[in-house]
Amino acid sequence: MDSQWKRFWETGLFPSLEFSLSLSIGYVLSLFFYVAGSELALIDRTDTAYPVLQILLLVSFAIGFIYRKYKQTLPVSLAVALLVAAIVQIFWFLRANSAEFLIDYIFSFEWVLLSGVLSAFSVGIYGGSLRDFRFLSFALGVTVFTFYSLFEPNQNYSMKVLLAVLYIFLSLYLISTFVQRSPYFSKFYKIRSKIGKHPLFAPFYRSALSLLVSYCILHLYFQPGPKIPLILSVSFSVIFGRVLSLLGGLKKETKSVFLIGRVALLFAFFFFIYQTYWSSFFIALCIITGSIVGFFKPNKTAYKEYMFVGLETGIYLGLSFLLYFWNLPMGIRTVSALLFVPVLMYPYLIQKHIVRLPRILMLVTAAIIVLLFFSPPTIRTNSPFSKKEIFDPIPFAITNISFNEEKYIYYKSVLPFESNPFLPKHSEIKGKTVVLGLSSNQSQIISYIERLSQEQHPFLILTTRNKSNQFHHINALSLLNRKSYWNFDIYYPSYMESKIGFASTLPTDWKLKYFAEKLDNATTLEVVSVLDSILKYSSGDLRKDAFEIKHLYYESFAEYARFYHNIGQNKLALDAIAVARKFELPKPDLLRIAFNSLKFTTPEAEYIPILEDLSSDPEFQEFAWNSLIPMFESLGDWNHALLTMSSLEKFYRSNNQFDQANELELARVRLFINQENWKEVEPIIGARMRENPDSVIWERLKNEVIEKKDSLRRLSTRPDVREARIQ
């Protein structure tokens, strides 16, 4: 009876548990990296803390992986220490009121660093134990997740919860290491394929593994977008190749398998060399190389072989980046790419079991593939800076807060000041008031302000009353104090010392309430109409206060214009000026911004008022009039076009620019002719003919006028034609 239970435990229950555990770890680890990809995008990667964290994580994982790879058994003391650390981590991640990972990264980076190092080392210990049966189970878990994620891309899980679950599974693995110390418990781990026994096939495994690792790293650099197809194709192909290698009938087909291996390796090399079309062929490359790795994996691999794999991978990467960044003629690049061939063929050429002719033939074939098909990756370009043009400014100058001072730091705020693209770190907000917006990442921002409240740190949240701004965390904001202004609100904690209110230049009695009733939730045009009406029909203090409000609105929108101009958003700067000028005439600094912005913006009819403002300043008159003339002509506003031409012509003559003035006069005459305005055109042509009787141009214009007048006279003698022409 005891032997039956022992046999059931050895060959049934324990293998099933081990299979389930490895599959679960592979699934959860893949899910963790999938979720981490979106959450880590919210971290400031330009800061030195992020690369330090990355380096320590890689080093910790490498130490754990190499240590477990070379160590046959895990020491009891190390397993116990890791188990205790895992249990502590589980309680920390699952504790009540646990903050999000991003918040801990900002406010408790030292703890995140320590936890990350322990996690990477533990995962490295597990990764070093992935052999045979456990590796296939783990790879199957990765494949299951990647396949599932194709149908369900929205995986809204907390990174801390996933880390806690991962630590639970790693704890089970550490506990299982105590059980596996008896020899009979590890029997089922060893998978001995028929192909893996033959030393003739070892070069295929090494060459394909170097190609696969190299391409995966190059894919991360050259191919933006989701990595699920890459992971799925690699994991599935490795499993498929490994299972295929277990078939007993292949042992007798050594020559056929050897031929298939050579052809498959050359096909993989072709897809690797054809780098310009990686975006189209990378799945084929991953499937072929992954299948070769899984199929030809030797039963025993010396550790120095993996050192050679690392060396070959480094050469592949270095040469690929060199050919990409080195601006050489295509012919020289192709010849230089021949260096890929000895790296690929070296494991194959040093085999003494293979006769010379097939080795030379394969070497020549690989060289021909490079000469015919090599093409470097397409140039990696950054998308141009673009800002979603939702123009929704607020009249922030009506508050008593001096937002332009250095004591404020901004994150995605609606205010016209430089905002941090990432949530400010703990070291950046010391001695400053944090000004936040809720346009995106609302869940993280709410957790952020909860942490700020715990530390009694001052902060402000500005929200506009725009239908496009929908906030899902209104309950969290209801715990804060709110000050309502015209078209926007400011939320702030109760412990802030400075009182938030309206500007000191505005009234504090019934007049403020009067203006609030008129201006609250009003559009810009409605605000202008209300203030103009008060200025027209009121007097005394109301009139004075209306002037002050118009000035504050102007200053608010002028600040938006300065901000957008500084960041190169010329169209938004002009939009801000167009709003500001409704309240006051633009001042010289705003006219300068309008001039600089219009030079790099396509002319539009809505900018005509701004150009007319520029035409009143002698510095910008020439530019403004030259821009207005074609715009008036395109709109069919001939009167304004002629007036502008006349003004510009006088400007040229007063500045002794006679050539430009004469050209403009010709254009004006042409416009008169097109309008059939003989009363204006004939005196000009007559005067110029008297001044220049030999002028060919004016002679032609004179003849053109005569011909058109004759043509019109002939038409007037035919009533039917005249009626048709009038219609």
ZAMARGU-4260 file (C-alpha; in steps of 0.2 Angstrom, whole numbers, plus 5000, padded with zeros to 4 digits):
<rodrens>
0) 5000/5000/5000 | 5014/5011/5005 | 5022/5008/4988 | 5006/5012/4978 | 5004/5029/4987
5) 5023/5033/4984 | 5021/5029/4966 | 5005/5040/4965 | 5014/5054/4974 | 5030/5052/4963
10) 5022/5050/4946 | 5004/5058/4948 | 5000/5071/4961 | 5017/5079/4963 | 5020/5081/4945
15) 5003/5088/4943 | 5006/5101/4957 | 5022/5106/4949 | 5015/5108/4932 | 5001/5119/4939
20) 5013/5129/4949 | 5025/5133/4935 | 5010/5136/4923 | 5003/5148/4936 | 5019/5157/4938
25) 5021/5159/4920 | 5004/5166/4918 | 5005/5178/4933 | 5022/5184/4928 | 5017/5188/4910
30) 5001/5197/4917 | 5012/5207/4929 | 5024/5213/4915 | 5008/5217/4904 | 5001/5228/4917
35) 5017/5235/4922 | 5020/5241/4905 | 5005/5254/4906 | 5009/5259/4924 | 5027/5262/4922
40) 5023/5274/4908 | 5018/5286/4921 | 5035/5286/4929 | 5048/5299/4924 | 5061/5289/4915
45) 5073/5304/4913 | 5076/5305/4931 | 5092/5296/4937 | 5082/5285/4950 | 5073/5275/4936
50) 5089/5269/4927 | 5096/5265/4944 | 5081/5254/4948 | 5082/5246/4931 | 5101/5242/4933
55) 5098/5235/4951 | 5084/5224/4945 | 5094/5217/4931 | 5109/5214/4941 | 5098/5206/4955
60) 5089/5195/4943 | 5106/5190/4934 | 5114/5185/4951 | 5099/5174/4956 | 5098/5166/4939
65) 5116/5162/4937 | 5118/5156/4955 | 5103/5144/4953 | 5109/5139/4936 | 5126/5133/4943
70) 5119/5127/4960 | 5111/5110/4959 | 5101/5112/4975 | 5096/5128/4984 | 5104/5129/5001
75) 5091/5128/5016 | 5097/5144/5024 | 5094/5154/5008 | 5077/5146/5004 | 5071/5150/5022
80) 5077/5168/5021 | 5069/5170/5004 | 5053/5162/5011 | 5052/5174/5026 | 5055/5189/5014
85) 5041/5183/5003 | 5029/5182/5017 | 5033/5199/5023 | 5031/5206/5005 | 5014/5197/5004
90) 5008/5206/5020 | 5015/5223/5014 | 5007/5222/4997 | 4990/5216/5003 | 4989/5227/5019
95) 4974/5239/5021 | 4975/5256/5012 | 4989/5251/5002 | 4994/5264/4990 | 4997/5261/4971
100) 5014/5257/4965 | 5016/5274/4957 | 5013/5283/4973 | 5025/5272/4983 | 5038/5275/4969
105) 5036/5294/4971 | 5035/5295/4990 | 5044/5279/4996 | 5057/5275/4983 | 5069/5267/4995
110) 5057/5254/5000 | 5052/5251/4982 | 5070/5249/4978 | 5073/5236/4992 | 5057/5227/4987
115) 5062/5227/4969 | 5079/5219/4972 | 5072/5205/4982 | 5058/5202/4970 | 5071/5202/4955
120) 5082/5190/4965 | 5068/5178/4969 | 5062/5178/4951 | 5080/5175/4945 | 5082/5160/4957
125) 5066/5153/4950 | 5071/5157/4932 | 5088/5148/4935 | 5078/5132/4940 | 5068/5132/4924
130) 5073/5115/4915 | 5064/5102/4905 | 5047/5099/4913 | 5046/5115/4923 | 5052/5125/4908
135) 5038/5118/4897 | 5025/5121/4910 | 5031/5139/4913 | 5032/5142/4894 | 5014/5135/4892
140) 5008/5148/4905 | 5016/5162/4896 | 5008/5156/4880 | 4991/5154/4888 | 4991/5172/4894
145) 4997/5180/4878 | 4984/5170/4868 | 4971/5176/4881 | 4976/5194/4880 | 4973/5195/4862
150) 4955/5193/4865 | 4954/5202/4882 | 4967/5217/4881 | 4960/5226/4896 | 4968/5219/4911
155) 4964/5231/4925 | 4974/5224/4940 | 4985/5232/4953 | 5003/5229/4952 | 5004/5226/4970
160) 4991/5213/4970 | 4999/5204/4956 | 5016/5205/4965 | 5007/5197/4981 | 5000/5183/4970
165) 5017/5180/4962 | 5025/5180/4979 | 5013/5167/4985 | 5017/5155/4970 | 5036/5158/4973
170) 5033/5154/4992 | 5026/5137/4986 | 5041/5135/4975 | 5053/5138/4989 | 5043/5126/5000
175) 5044/5113/4986 | 5063/5114/4986 | 5063/5106/5003 | 5053/5091/4996 | 5063/5089/4980
180) 5079/5085/4989 | 5076/5066/4988 | 5082/5059/4971 | 5066/5051/4966 | 5056/5067/4967
185) 5066/5074/4952 | 5065/5060/4940 | 5050/5067/4931 | 5059/5084/4929 | 5072/5077/4916
190) 5065/5076/4899 | 5078/5067/4887 | 5073/5070/4869 | 5079/5059/4856 | 5086/5073/4846
195) 5096/5080/4861 | 5107/5065/4862 | 5116/5068/4846 | 5130/5081/4846 | 5128/5084/4828
200) 5113/5095/4831 | 5121/5106/4845 | 5126/5120/4833 | 5108/5123/4827 | 5103/5126/4845
205) 5117/5138/4849 | 5116/5148/4832 | 5097/5149/4833 | 5097/5154/4852 | 5109/5168/4848
210) 5098/5174/4833 | 5083/5174/4844 | 5089/5183/4859 | 5097/5196/4847 | 5081/5199/4838
215) 5071/5201/4853 | 5082/5214/4860 | 5082/5223/4843 | 5063/5222/4842 | 5061/5231/4858
220) 5071/5246/4850 | 5065/5246/4832 | 5047/5240/4833 | 5036/5251/4844 | 5019/5244/4850
225) 5013/5229/4859 | 5024/5215/4862 | 5011/5201/4864 | 5013/5194/4846 | 5032/5192/4849
230) 5030/5184/4866 | 5016/5172/4859 | 5026/5167/4844 | 5042/5163/4854 | 5034/5154/4868
235) 5022/5143/4857 | 5036/5139/4845 | 5048/5134/4859 | 5035/5122/4866 | 5031/5115/4849
240) 5049/5112/4845 | 5052/5104/4862 | 5037/5092/4861 | 5042/5087/4843 | 5059/5082/4849
245) 5052/5069/4860 | 5045/5059/4846 | 5055/5042/4845 | 5054/5040/4826 | 5065/5055/4823
250) 5080/5046/4830 | 5081/5035/4814 | 5079/5050/4802 | 5096/5059/4807 | 5100/5064/4789
255) 5083/5071/4786 | 5083/5081/4802 | 5100/5087/4799 | 5095/5094/4782 | 5079/5102/4789
260) 5089/5110/4803 | 5101/5118/4790 | 5087/5124/4779 | 5077/5131/4794 | 5093/5140/4801
265) 5096/5148/4784 | 5078/5154/4783 | 5079/5161/4800 | 5095/5170/4795 | 5086/5177/4779
270) 5073/5185/4789 | 5086/5192/4801 | 5096/5199/4787 | 5080/5207/4779 | 5079/5220/4792
275) 5069/5233/4783 | 5054/5221/4783 | 5055/5215/4801 | 5038/5223/4804 | 5030/5210/4792
280) 5041/5195/4795 | 5046/5195/4813 | 5033/5182/4818 | 5040/5170/4805 | 5058/5174/4812
285) 5052/5170/4830 | 5043/5155/4825 | 5057/5147/4815 | 5071/5151/4828 | 5060/5147/4843
290) 5056/5130/4835 | 5074/5126/4832 | 5079/5131/4850 | 5065/5120/4857 | 5068/5105/4844
295) 5087/5104/4845 | 5091/5108/4863 | 5104/5096/4869 | 5100/5086/4884 | 5116/5092/4892
300) 5123/5109/4888 | 5140/5115/4895 | 5140/5132/4903 | 5153/5139/4892 | 5141/5137/4878
305) 5129/5150/4885 | 5144/5161/4887 | 5147/5159/4868 | 5129/5163/4866 | 5131/5179/4875
310) 5146/5184/4865 | 5137/5180/4848 | 5122/5190/4854 | 5133/5205/4858 | 5141/5204/4841
315) 5124/5203/4832 | 5118/5218/4842 | 5134/5228/4840 | 5135/5225/4821 | 5116/5229/4819
320) 5117/5245/4828 | 5133/5250/4819 | 5126/5247/4802 | 5110/5256/4807 | 5118/5272/4814
325) 5134/5272/4803 | 5129/5283/4787 | 5138/5273/4774 | 5134/5269/4755 | 5123/5254/4754
330) 5136/5244/4745 | 5149/5246/4759 | 5135/5242/4772 | 5131/5226/4763 | 5149/5220/4762
335) 5151/5225/4781 | 5135/5214/4784 | 5145/5199/4778 | 5152/5199/4796 | 5136/5191/4801
340) 5140/5175/4792 | 5155/5169/4802 | 5145/5173/4818 | 5131/5162/4812 | 5142/5148/4805
345) 5156/5147/4818 | 5147/5133/4829 | 5143/5124/4813 | 5161/5125/4805 | 5170/5119/4821
350) 5160/5103/4821 | 5172/5088/4817 | 5157/5076/4814 | 5152/5086/4798 | 5161/5083/4782
355) 5169/5098/4774 | 5158/5101/4758 | 5141/5104/4767 | 5150/5116/4779 | 5157/5126/4764
360) 5141/5125/4755 | 5131/5132/4770 | 5144/5146/4772 | 5143/5151/4754 | 5124/5151/4755
365) 5123/5162/4770 | 5135/5174/4761 | 5124/5175/4746 | 5109/5178/4757 | 5118/5193/4764
370) 5124/5200/4747 | 5106/5198/4739 | 5094/5203/4753 | 5103/5213/4767 | 5094/5229/4771
375) 5096/5239/4787 | 5081/5243/4798 | 5070/5258/4793 | 5075/5275/4801 | 5068/5276/4818
380) 5058/5292/4819 | 5050/5301/4833 | 5033/5307/4830 | 5032/5326/4829 | 5027/5336/4844
385) 5008/5338/4844 | 4996/5345/4856 | 4978/5341/4856 | 4971/5357/4851 | 4957/5359/4864
390) 4957/5377/4868 | 4949/5379/4885 | 4957/5394/4894 | 4951/5400/4911 | 4952/5418/4918
395) 4964/5413/4932 | 4969/5431/4935 | 4953/5435/4944 | 4960/5424/4959 | 4971/5431/4973
400) 4984/5417/4969 | 5000/5422/4960 | 5002/5407/4950 | 5017/5413/4940 | 5028/5412/4956
405) 5041/5399/4958 | 5033/5392/4974 | 5021/5382/4963 | 5024/5366/4953 | 5011/5360/4940
410) 5006/5343/4934 | 4994/5343/4918 | 4986/5359/4924 | 4974/5369/4914 | 4985/5384/4918
415) 4997/5392/4906 | 5013/5387/4915 | 5025/5373/4912 | 5018/5357/4918 | 5028/5342/4923
420) 5023/5327/4912 | 5024/5315/4927 | 5018/5317/4944 | 5031/5327/4954 | 5042/5317/4965
425) 5044/5320/4984 | 5060/5329/4982 | 5053/5341/4969 | 5038/5347/4979 | 5048/5352/4995
430) 5043/5370/4999 | 5031/5371/4984 | 5012/5370/4982 | 5007/5357/4969 | 4994/5362/4956
435) 4986/5347/4948 | 4974/5344/4934 | 4961/5330/4932 | 4962/5328/4913 | 4969/5310/4914
440) 4976/5297/4926 | 4962/5302/4939 | 4964/5286/4949 | 4983/5289/4952 | 4980/5308/4955
445) 4967/5304/4969 | 4980/5292/4977 | 4993/5306/4975 | 4982/5319/4984 | 4978/5307/4998
450) 4996/5305/5001 | 4999/5323/5001 | 4985/5326/5013 | 4993/5313/5025 | 5009/5323/5025
455) 4999/5340/5026 | 5007/5346/5010 | 4998/5361/5001 | 4991/5357/4984 | 4977/5364/4973
460) 4966/5356/4960 | 4959/5366/4946 | 4944/5360/4936 | 4935/5368/4922 | 4916/5367/4920
465) 4917/5359/4903 | 4906/5345/4897 | 4921/5337/4889 | 4929/5336/4907 | 4920/5321/4916
470) 4927/5317/4933 | 4924/5300/4940 | 4931/5304/4957 | 4919/5318/4962 | 4917/5309/4979
475) 4935/5311/4983 | 4935/5329/4978 | 4920/5332/4990 | 4932/5329/5005 | 4941/5345/5000
480) 4937/5363/5001 | 4930/5371/4985 | 4931/5389/4979 | 4920/5393/4964 | 4925/5405/4951
485) 4917/5410/4934 | 4919/5394/4924 | 4931/5385/4935 | 4933/5378/4953 | 4948/5377/4964
490) 4949/5362/4977 | 4961/5363/4991 | 4964/5355/5008 | 4957/5363/5024 | 4975/5364/5032
495) 4981/5377/5019 | 4986/5393/5028 | 4983/5406/5014 | 4965/5411/5011 | 4959/5407/4993
500) 4947/5420/4985 | 4945/5434/4972 | 4958/5446/4967 | 4961/5461/4978 | 4956/5473/4965
505) 4939/5466/4963 | 4924/5472/4974 | 4920/5462/4990 | 4902/5468/4992 | 4886/5466/4983
510) 4894/5471/4966 | 4904/5455/4966 | 4889/5444/4968 | 4881/5455/4954 | 4895/5451/4942
515) 4895/5433/4947 | 4877/5431/4942 | 4881/5439/4926 | 4897/5430/4921 | 4896/5413/4929
520) 4896/5399/4916 | 4895/5411/4902 | 4905/5409/4886 | 4918/5421/4881 | 4907/5431/4869
525) 4893/5432/4882 | 4906/5439/4895 | 4911/5452/4882 | 4893/5456/4879 | 4889/5458/4897
530) 4904/5469/4901 | 4901/5480/4886 | 4883/5482/4891 | 4888/5487/4909 | 4901/5499/4902
535) 4888/5507/4891 | 4873/5509/4902 | 4881/5510/4920 | 4892/5522/4929 | 4902/5524/4945
540) 4909/5509/4953 | 4901/5496/4942 | 4909/5504/4927 | 4926/5504/4936 | 4924/5486/4941
545) 4919/5481/4923 | 4935/5489/4916 | 4945/5480/4930 | 4937/5463/4925 | 4940/5466/4907
550) 4959/5469/4911 | 4960/5453/4922 | 4952/5443/4908 | 4964/5451/4895 | 4979/5447/4907
555) 4974/5429/4909 | 4972/5425/4890 | 4988/5435/4886 | 4997/5423/4898 | 4990/5408/4888
560) 4997/5417/4872 | 5014/5419/4879 | 5014/5401/4885 | 5009/5393/4869 | 5021/5404/4859
565) 5035/5398/4871 | 5032/5380/4867 | 5030/5382/4849 | 5011/5380/4847 | 5008/5395/4836
570) 4990/5392/4832 | 4985/5390/4850 | 4994/5406/4853 | 4984/5415/4840 | 4968/5408/4847
575) 4973/5415/4864 | 4977/5432/4856 | 4960/5432/4847 | 4951/5430/4864 | 4962/5442/4873
580) 4959/5456/4860 | 4940/5455/4864 | 4944/5463/4881 | 4958/5475/4877 | 4968/5480/4862
585) 4984/5470/4861 | 4999/5477/4870 | 5016/5477/4861 | 5022/5461/4868 | 5006/5452/4862
590) 5008/5460/4845 | 5026/5453/4844 | 5020/5436/4848 | 5006/5438/4835 | 5019/5443/4822
595) 5030/5428/4826 | 5016/5416/4826 | 5008/5421/4810 | 5024/5419/4801 | 5023/5400/4804
600) 5004/5398/4803 | 4993/5395/4788 | 4983/5411/4785 | 4965/5410/4791 | 4950/5422/4790
605) 4948/5422/4809 | 4965/5430/4811 | 4960/5445/4800 | 4957/5456/4816 | 4974/5451/4823
610) 4982/5457/4807 | 4972/5473/4807 | 4979/5476/4825 | 4996/5473/4818 | 4993/5485/4804
615) 4991/5499/4817 | 5009/5497/4822 | 5023/5504/4810 | 5034/5489/4814 | 5022/5476/4808
620) 5012/5486/4795 | 5021/5479/4779 | 5019/5461/4785 | 5001/5464/4790 | 4995/5472/4774
625) 5004/5459/4763 | 4995/5445/4773 | 4978/5454/4772 | 4977/5457/4753 | 4976/5439/4748
630) 4965/5435/4762 | 4952/5449/4757 | 4954/5443/4739 | 4950/5425/4743 | 4935/5431/4753
635) 4929/5442/4739 | 4930/5457/4749 | 4936/5469/4735 | 4934/5485/4744 | 4945/5480/4759
640) 4958/5473/4747 | 4959/5489/4737 | 4960/5499/4753 | 4974/5488/4760 | 4983/5489/4743
645) 4982/5508/4743 | 4989/5509/4761 | 5003/5497/4756 | 5007/5506/4740 | 5009/5523/4750
650) 5020/5514/4763 | 5032/5508/4749 | 5032/5525/4741 | 5036/5534/4758 | 5050/5522/4760
655) 5057/5524/4743 | 5053/5507/4738 | 5047/5511/4721 | 5048/5494/4713 | 5037/5486/4726
660) 5025/5501/4724 | 5024/5499/4705 | 5021/5481/4706 | 5007/5484/4719 | 4999/5497/4708
665) 4999/5485/4693 | 4990/5472/4704 | 4978/5486/4710 | 4974/5490/4692 | 4971/5472/4687
670) 4959/5471/4701 | 4950/5487/4695 | 4949/5479/4677 | 4942/5463/4684 | 4928/5473/4692
675) 4925/5483/4677 | 4928/5499/4687 | 4933/5510/4672 | 4931/5526/4682 | 4946/5521/4693
680) 4957/5512/4681 | 4957/5524/4666 | 4964/5539/4676 | 4978/5528/4683 | 4983/5521/4666
685) 4982/5538/4658 | 4993/5546/4671 | 5006/5532/4669 | 5006/5533/4650 | 5010/5551/4651
690) 5024/5548/4663 | 5031/5533/4653 | 5024/5534/4635 | 5036/5519/4629 | 5030/5507/4643
695) 5025/5491/4636 | 5015/5485/4651 | 5004/5501/4652 | 5001/5500/4634 | 4995/5482/4635
700) 4984/5487/4650 | 4977/5501/4640 | 4973/5490/4625 | 4965/5477/4637 | 4953/5490/4644
705) 4948/5496/4626 | 4945/5478/4621 | 4934/5474/4636 | 4924/5490/4634 | 4921/5486/4616
710) 4916/5469/4620 | 4904/5475/4633 | 4897/5488/4620 | 4894/5474/4607 | 4885/5463/4620
715) 4874/5478/4624 | 4867/5478/4606 | 4860/5461/4608 | 4846/5460/4621 | 4846/5441/4622
720) 4865/5440/4626 | 4863/5455/4638 | 4849/5446/4647 | 4858/5430/4648 | 4874/5439/4654
725) 4864/5448/4668 | 4856/5431/4673
</rodrens>
